[in-house]
Amino acid sequence: MSYRFDFDLLEQISPFSFILDESLAVVHQGKMMDRLNPEMLIFPDAFLIEEPAGIVLTDFPSLLAFVGRPCIIRSRKGPVWPKLAGNFTFSTKNNFLVFSGSPKFTEGAMSGIAPYSSERPASADEEEKSDDVSDLKKEENQQIRTQQKFYDMILDNIPADVAVFNPNFEFQYINARAIRNPELRNWLIGRNELDYWRYKGQPLDKGYKRIEGFQNAIKDKERTIVEEVLFPGTPEEKTFWRITHPYFEGEQLVCLLTYGVEVTDLKKSNDELLRKNNELVKINAELDTFVYSVSHNLRSPLTSIRGLANLILSYDLSKSEQINYVQEIQHSIDRLDRTIMDIIDYSKNARLDVIQVTLDPEEIVRNAFQDVKYYNKTNVICTLSKKGEVAFVSDLKRINSLVTNLVSNSIKYHDPEKPDPFLDIAIDLTDESCKLVFTDNGIGIPKVKQERVFDMFYRASNRFQGTGLGLFMAKEIVKKLHGQISLDSEEGKGTTITVILPNLHGKDPKTAGS
Amino acid sequence: MKRKFIFIDDDPICNMISMQITRNEFPEADMSIFESARLALAHLEEMNEGEGGMKTLIFLDLNMPEMNGFEFLEEFSKRMDSLTDVEVRVLTSSIDDRDRIRVSNYAFVSGFHSKPFDPSYT
């Protein structure tokens, strides 16, 4: 006659009971146990012996030693689970160990149990009453174990640090990716973030910050993100997001599901995107202004041409008047062309790289004097002095353009009232820089206009139909060469423009003037 | 009523066009041309004391060196009280709406026209 356990009776007498076989697998557990710890499969995996202290469960005989002794067992899931006080009995008939106990509730205990449905399927109840209950249970356990392995595998390999906290912010579950060391992982169950950072011997502020994230998640009943930066300010800097999902049942907080993901690359590209976007907004605004200025300055001679053509077509004009108007059309076309060329120069200066060559500033100045002879009809006396005999390396085209520009300005705006108009250029060359000082006794620039003369399309004087781009270009070229340009002028007396350009001789081309 | 046209523009070609058209289309009208807004302002101050009974139309360019059209409008608005029968119309190659809006702040500005000058602007 086979021995038969009356499970129903046992459950009535002791709902907090379970039965272990020789492999320490649970062959049956009371209804209340099922609620407490539905996935309990192997007793030592699920429980610790808390009292008597210092007992480590390894096998069936080590547990046999406890038969008849009062003990307290504690769930490895942490302090929210009630401890059980009771004792083991041994059934010699089928080598079962039977634990029967009663819960010892501690503060906060039980609140973490809710998420599981404690209802077992009705068919399972039926089967338990059959004779082969232990076999069926074993098979069922085997299936559950396989499933558990499957889910553990998923959770451990998911590319995120996963942890579940109870409402007291104590760890209930940690995946292997978050904490690799299984002993530490076990130790942490029932402990909190601060314990973890204390264990790591690190400041607790990170722990406090995470707990703050939990509190916010609970308060807002919403996912919260806490950003953490590791090794800030170093090339190894890493950014993590700790994301907390509060899990509520009705108004009752059940647990906090948290996961951490590395967002370093995302953050980097996000920051980069933001920076580039700001840059683009700025460039767009500049472009807008540029387009308006340019279109205005291109339209201006065009409207003249249209007006002149209308005059010729609309009125009965003398031959000389007609010739005069056609000549004015030509002047307007020239002005339009000059403006377009200047804008192209501006664009070239902005886009093209600095080309470094050894050059002679003296020669450049002499060439410029030669170039302006055409409109230097009043014979402004041009003189040149030079100090320093070292090799000078810079960008030939840009310096040519700069010098020609400033020389022609002095010629154009000379003072016809003065008997001896002059332009004097002094070059001071050192290993570090080339200083060019342009001094003239021209008409000068009134103080109120001096700060605007370097602006695009700004014309301080009406004497010439200039494009308003001369000094603007000079400033842009000097900027490109990482130099300085300054102006000192007095209306009626003259102007001094000082340009200082770095000497790129012997400098690394990569770091110089890009 | 006799009319007077005042053109204020730093561009001599534009002025020449305006002058030629005025001479042909409105031979009876008075005409003054200023390449500098400052000089035009000084002239208007003198006019304030003397001339009367004449409707004056000022055609004003905006983009000018020294004193630009906006600066002129600002100065002009301060002296406006004593001047009757004076209207200002902007004559510009600007296509910037911001200029149009800025100019509309001055109630005495009665037009915003694109260059070149046309008899229909009067």
Contacts between the chains, C-beta under 8 A, distances in Angstrom:
chain1	res1	chain2	res2	distance
A	292	B	95	7.6
A	292	B	96	4.7
A	292	B	98	7.9
A	295	B	95	6.2
A	296	B	63	6.5
A	296	B	93	6.0
A	296	B	94	5.2
A	296	B	95	6.8
A	296	B	96	6.8
A	299	B	93	4.3
A	299	B	95	6.7
A	299	B	115	8.0
A	300	B	11	7.0
A	300	B	63	7.5
A	300	B	93	4.4
A	300	B	115	7.5
A	302	B	93	7.7
A	303	B	14	7.4
A	303	B	93	4.7
A	303	B	114	7.1
A	303	B	115	3.7
A	303	B	116	5.2
A	304	B	11	6.8
A	304	B	13	4.4
A	304	B	14	5.9
A	304	B	17	7.0
A	304	B	115	7.6
A	304	B	116	6.8
A	306	B	116	5.7
A	307	B	13	7.7
A	307	B	14	6.9
A	307	B	17	3.7
A	307	B	115	6.8
A	307	B	116	2.7
A	307	B	117	6.9
A	308	B	13	7.0
A	308	B	17	6.2
A	310	B	17	7.7
A	310	B	116	6.8
A	311	B	17	6.1
A	311	B	20	5.3
A	311	B	21	7.2
A	314	B	24	7.7
A	315	B	20	7.1
A	315	B	24	5.4
A	328	B	13	5.1
A	328	B	16	7.0
A	331	B	13	7.0
A	332	B	13	6.2
A	449	B	66	7.8
A	457	B	63	7.9
A	458	B	65	7.8
A	459	B	65	4.2
A	460	B	65	5.7
A	460	B	66	7.5
A	461	B	65	5.8
A	461	B	66	7.5
A	462	B	10	4.6
A	462	B	35	6.0
A	462	B	36	6.8
A	462	B	64	7.4
A	462	B	65	5.1
A	462	B	66	6.7
A	465	B	11	7.2
